[in-house]
Amino acid sequence: MKNAFKNSLLLVAAMTMTFSGISQVTSDYDNTVDFTKFKSISFAGWQDNSDELINDLDKKRISDSFINEFEQRNIAVVEQGGELALVGYFVINEKTSTTAYTNYTGGMGYGGRWGYGYGMGYGGIGMGTSMTTYSENDYKVGTFVVSVYEAATKKLIWQGISTKTINENPKKRDKTIPKGVKKIMKKYPVPIPK
C-alpha cells in the first residue's frame, strides 16, 4: 500500500535535500482550513516530469522521510483515495558567481631632507601597482515545491518551498535528506504531537 507512495513520493526533492549550505524555506497555507481534520494523504504526481532529475536511492530517502513526517502527525499515507493529495515540483537553475581579488604592491612615498646651511633636498615620489584577477564558479541552485491539496475540492491548502545550492556529493544524503524534509515540514500547520 505504501510502496507506490514510496516509489513516487517527492522523488525530485532528493536533489534539494542534498544541497550544501543553508536552505531557504518558506511556506503558505489557507488559514480558514482545519488541517487537523485530515487523516490520510496520497501522492498525486509530479509537475512537468520533474522526478526525472534524481536517482532511485535518493527517491527512497525522500519518500521514507516524508512518510515518517506525515505519520508522526497521525496522517496515514495511502496509495490512493487520501483526503489530501500531495504534488511535487523540482527545478534546477545553473548559476555563476564571480570573485575578484586585487593584489597591490608598492606604494606612494615622499621623502624630504632638511639640513643646516644653504641646502634643502627632496627624495622621490613612487607609485605602486595593482592587479585584479577574477574567478568564476559555476554552481546549481535547486528549488523544490511541495503542494498539498484538499482532494475532494482540488483546492490548494498548503505549499512549502525550499531553495538551496546543490551539493553533488552523495555521501551525506542519509542524514541531509531527512533533515531537509523535516525543515520543510516544520512549516506544516499540523505539528508533531509531543
N, C-alpha and C positions, 0 to 999 in steps of 0.2 A: 504494500500500500504506500509506504513511504519511498519505495525505490524509484518510482517515476519522478517524484518530487526531488529526491536526492540527485537523480541523474540530470535534472534540468534546472533546478533552483539556483538562481544567481550565479550562473556559470561565468559570466564576464566579470563579476566582481573580484575574482581572484587577482586579476591584474591590479585592480585598485588597492587591494589589501596587501600587496607586496611592495608598495611604494616605500621609498626612503623618506626620512624627514617627517614632518607633522602634517597630517591631513587636515583639510578644512572641511568641516561637516556642518551642514545647515539642514533645516527641516521646516516643514509647514504642514498644518493639518486643519481640518474643519472642526472648529470648537463647538459646533452645535451637535456633533455626533457623540453618542455614549459608546466609547470604544470597549468598555467592559462587557457589553452585551454579546460581543462576537466570540465564539468558542472554537472556530475552525478556519483554516486558511488553505488555499490551493494555489499552485503556481500556474499562471495564465499565459506565460510565454515571454518572448524577447522581442523588443522593438528592433527592426532593421537587421535581424540576424546577428546582433552584436555578440552572441555567445560563441561565435567562431574565432574569437580572439584569444582564447586560452585553452590549456590542455586539460585532460581528464583528471589528473591528480589535483589540480587546483579547483576544478569543478566540485570534486568531492569535499575538499576542505571547506569551500564556501557553503555548500548545501548543508553539511553537518553543522556548521556554525550557526546558520540561520534557523535550522530546525531546533537546535538547542535553545536559542534565544526565544523563539515563539513558545516552545513547550514550557520553558521556565515561567512564562506569563500565562500558563494554563490555556494556551491556544493550540488545539490539535492540528497537526499538519496532515492533510488528507490529499489523496491523489486527485480527486475531483469532487465538485459539489460543496466546496467550502463556503462559508458565509462571507469570507473575504477572498479577494483574488490579488495575487502579487505579480507585478510585471517588472522586469529588469531592463536596463539600458546602459550600455557602456560605450564610451568613445575615447580614443587616444589621439592626442594632438602632438605633433613634432614641434619642439621649441629650440631656440638657440639663445644662449646667454653670452655676452661679450664682457671680458675683463680687460682693463687697461692698467699697465704698470709703467711708471715713469722712473727712470734711473737718472739721477742728477749727479754730475761730477764737477769738481772745481768750485769756483765761487767768485764773487766780486771782491776785490781787495783794494785798499787805498793805503798807501804808506807815505809818511812825511818825515822830514828830518829838519830839526831846527838846531842851529849852532850859534856859538858866540862869534862875533866879528861881522864880517861882511857877507856871509853866505846863508842861503836858505835852499834846501833841496827837497825834492819830492820823489817818492817812489813811483810805482806804476799802478795802473788800474787793469785788472784782469777779469775776464768774463768766463763763467763756467759753461758747460754744455749739458744738455739733457737729451735723452732718447726715450720715446714712449713705444712700448710694444703692446700688441693686442692679441688676446687669445679667445677663441670661440669654443663653446662647449655645447654640443647637441644633447638634448635630453627629451624625454617623453612625459607628458602630463596626462593622466587618466582621470576621467570623470565618470562616476558610477551613480546612477539614479535608480532608487527603489521606490516604486509607486504601489500603494495599496488602495484597492477599490472595494466598495461595497458590491458584492456580486449581484445581488438582486436588482440594484438600480444602475450598476456600472458607473457609479459616481466616485470620483477620486476623493479619498478622505484623508490620506497621509502620503507625504513624499519626503524621503531622505536623500541627500546628495552629499557625496564625498569626492573631493578633488585632491590629488596628490601627485608628486613626482614619482615615476615608476622606478623601482629598484629591480633589475632583472636577475639578481642573484636568488636562486630558488631555495637556498639552504635554510633560511629562517622562516619560511612560509607557514610551517606548522604552528608557529606562535603568532606571527604577524597577521595572518588571516583572521583567526578568531578575535584578536584584539580590534582589528578594523571593523569587523561586523558588530562587535559589542559597542563600539563608538557610534556607529550609525544607529543602532537600536536603542541606545541610551536616550535618544530623542523621541522614541515611540511613546504615544500617550498612555500606554499601559505599562507601569513599572513592574520589575520582577518583585514578587512578594518577599518580604523579609522573614 
